[in-house]
Amino acid sequence: MVRPRVPERTETDQGIVGEYTVSMYDRLQRNLRDRGWIETKGVLGSGISHGHALEVGSGPGYLGLEWLKSTQGTSLTGLDISPDMITLAQKNAREYGLGDRAHYARGSGDKMPFEKESFDAVFTNGSLHEWLDPRVTFDEIWRMLRQGGRYFISDLRRDMPALLHWLMRLRAKPKEMRPGLESSINSSYTPAEIVDLVKGTKIEGCKIGSIVIGITLQGTKR
């Protein structure tokens, strides 16, 4: 039986803040990047490979920066609710040598601070479980896309096998982030719940996929 969903306490108007916590989260994400465990291939595989993209919940920026590094003539806007994460992402963009192609803005997924149809693509990884109201954020993503624009959303799934849940927690480094990973898994959705969440939103033609530890949503604004 799947455990009931437990919303994360980070579902606030601040996100991840504080020098120590932000530093630990940056180390976790760097480790995932270095192991090839972030969703760059998934984003590219969804057809997002050109134009101006929006990354929702950009955090320290590694997914978007790896995407920029893998594409030509592209630009990125990262959106995050945490001012500390924005500062960190800007620093990381400079370290990548991509400061001229990556820009960051503060805001939440349920009320994005951009004009409609501002982007050729929208992608996000690991933020869906933090959204206060996923249906509202789905509609905002749709509003952001130009005609023909693509979206890609990925996250963990709460109903992953218990052994994999345990292994993920064990291998998370630094170990100080293990409780955070645990709460992220416990607040994530099952594929069946995602199907229900998408119903009634403006997102059309959504292809929902799943692997043993995660869920993806992707499609095109026709």
Buried (B, 14 or more C-beta within 10 A) or exposed (E): EEEEBEEBEBBEEEBBBEEEBBBBBBBBBBBBBEEEEBBBEBBBEBEBBEBBBBBBBBBBBBBBBBBBEEBEEBBBBBBBBBEBBBEBBBBBBEEBEBEEBBBBBBBBBBEBEBEEBBBBBBBBBBBBBBBEEBBBBBBBBBBBBBEEBBBBBBBBBBBBEEEEBEEBBEEBBEEBBBEBBBBBBBBBBBBEBBEEBBEEBEBEEBEBEBEEBBBBBBBBBE
